[in-house]
Amino acid sequence: MDTKLTLKLDQNTIEKAKDYAKENSTSLSELFENYLHNIVSKNKQQENITPLVKSLSGIVKLDDVNNHKDKYADYLIKKYQ
């Protein structure tokens, strides 16, 4: 059974939400209902993280990940000079 709900929200937030809903071919009511359903759902599936993944967590630093692009760019510059 659907029940009407009245909310007070910032006008800018409402406009952005309307745009988002329109872009995703849904209504604000359905968007809000889905959001509430997800946060109150008792049957939320917890991601099972294996012990191996837990042990590997934190090994790679973000600086190391982004540094490969610089190294590759340097390699290409040297190669084509």
C-alpha positions in Angstrom: 0.0 0.0 0.0 1.4 3.4 -1.0 1.3 6.2 1.5 1.9 9.9 0.9 4.9 11.5 2.6 5.7 15.2 2.8 9.3 16.3 3.1 11.1 19.6 3.5 14.2 19.8 1.4 16.5 22.5 0.1 15.2 23.8 -3.3 18.6 23.2 -5.0 18.6 19.6 -3.9 15.1 19.1 -5.2 16.0 20.5 -8.6 19.1 18.3 -8.8 17.2 15.2 -7.7 14.5 15.9 -10.3 17.2 16.2 -13.0 18.8 13.0 -11.9 15.4 11.2 -11.8 14.6 12.4 -15.3 18.0 11.4 -16.7 17.4 7.9 -15.2 13.8 7.5 -16.4 12.3 7.3 -12.9 10.3 9.4 -10.5 11.4 11.1 -7.4 9.1 8.9 -5.4 10.6 5.7 -6.8 14.1 7.1 -6.4 13.5 8.0 -2.8 11.7 4.7 -2.1 14.6 2.7 -3.5 17.1 4.7 -1.4 15.2 4.1 1.8 14.7 0.4 1.0 18.4 0.0 0.5 19.4 1.6 3.8 16.8 -0.1 5.9 17.0 -3.5 4.3 17.7 -6.2 6.9 18.9 -8.6 4.2 21.8 -6.5 3.1 24.5 -8.7 1.7 27.8 -8.2 3.4 30.8 -8.4 1.1 32.9 -11.4 2.2 36.5 -10.4 2.1 38.8 -13.4 2.0 41.8 -13.6 4.3 44.1 -13.3 1.3 42.5 -10.0 0.2 42.7 -8.7 3.8 46.4 -9.5 3.9 47.0 -7.7 0.7 45.1 -4.6 1.6 47.3 -1.5 1.9 50.3 -3.0 0.2 50.1 -0.8 -2.9 50.4 3.0 -2.3 48.5 5.3 -4.6 51.7 7.2 -5.4 53.1 3.9 -6.8 50.0 3.3 -8.9 50.1 6.8 -10.6 53.8 6.8 -11.0 53.7 4.1 -13.8 52.2 6.7 -16.1 55.1 9.1 -15.7 57.6 6.2 -16.2 55.9 5.1 -19.3 55.8 8.7 -20.7 59.5 9.0 -20.0 60.1 5.7 -21.8 58.2 6.9 -24.9 60.0 10.2 -25.0 63.4 8.5 -25.0 62.2 6.0 -27.5 61.0 8.5 -30.1 63.7 11.2 -29.7 
